[in-house]
Amino acid sequence: MHPLDEIKAPFVFEIDIPTREQVVAVAKEKHGLREPWAGKTGEWMAVYIPPRNWTSTDVDPYAGQAISEPKPGGIIVALFCVGIKSFWHAEVLFQNEEGTYYESQQIQSQATGFFLQRKSL
């Protein structure tokens, strides 16, 4: 983003940001399908990664080949992310079917000369 030459700092950007309820509703919908998904929520990029199992295998560090059978390691929780980390983003982690919501702080920096103002959708 580059402002016009005649526009000087501080810059103010108004952006539409989904509410917590909107993010959680989309996250629950995608979690119910249990399929990987990438798309948009409003104008924000979003992704859902379903829960998955992980395994570990010992590897020969010189040959790069497996030297043991795969061992079950556990489950990686499901994750729904929306937004761009440098501006605003939210995540919903699903563990035992409960969703936990996290939201980033909005950038407001006098040093960089720009501010974000939240507009709910």
N, C-alpha and C positions, 0 to 999 in steps of 0.2 A: 504494500500500500504506500503510495507516494502522494502527499497532498499537493495541490496546485502551488506554484511559486508564491502567489500572493497570500496564501494562508500560512500563518506562523503559529508556533507552539504557544500555549499548550493545545494539543489536538484532543478532541472529544469524539469518541466513536460510540454510537448507539447501536446496540446489537440485540436481536431477539434471542433470549435464552429460555429454554424450557424450564418449567418449574420442577421441583422435586417430584411432585405427584405425576407429572407427565413423563418424566424419565423413568420412574419406577413402573408405571403402567406399561410402557413399551418394553422395558426389561422383562417384566413378568410374562408378557405375551410371547416374546422370543424364547424365554426360558421354558415355557410350556411346550414349545415345538421341539426342543432339544436338538436343533440343527444349527450348524455354523451359519452365520448371516453377516453380511456387510451391506450397508446402504446409508440412508439419511433419516434423521429424526428432525423434522423441520428443515432448516438449512444446514444442519450440522452433520458431519460424517459420524457414523456409528458402526459398532461391530459387536456381535455376540459370539462368544466362544463357549460351547457347552462343556459340562464337566467331563473329565477324561482321566483314564488310568495312566500311570507312568510306571516304567520299569527301569531297572539299571542293569548294566552288564559291565564286567571288568574288561578293560581293553589293554592290550600290550602297547605301551607307549612308543616302542621302537617300530613295531610292524603295523600298528593301527588296526589290529584284528582282535575280535572278541576272544577272550580266553576263559569265559564262563557262560553259563546259561543265563538268560534274562531272569531277574528276580523281581517279583511284584513290589512296587514301592508305595502305592497308595492312590489317592484320587486328588486331582487338581480341581479346585472349585470352578464353577461356571462364572463368567465375567461378561458384563455388558458395559461398554464404554461409549460415550458420546462427547463430541467437542474436539477442541484443539488445545493441547496442554499449555501452549504459550499464552492463550487468551482465557479460555474457560473450558473446563471439562468436568464430567461427572462419571462415576462408576457405580455399578451395583454388583456386588459379589454375592453369589448364592451358595450357601453352605447349609446342608440339611434342610433344603427348601425355603430357608429364611433368607431374604435379601437384605444386605447391609449397604446403605447409600453413602457415598463419599462425593464431595464437591470441592473443586479447586478454588482458591482465592482468585478473584478477578484482579487483573493487573491494574494498578493505579500508581503511577510512578512520576513524581515531579522530575526526577533525574532524566527520564527518557522523554518527558514532555508530552505524554499522552495519557488519557484516561478512558476507561470503558464505563458506559452507563448501561445498566441492565434494563431491558424492556421485556416483560413477560409476554409470551405468545398468546 
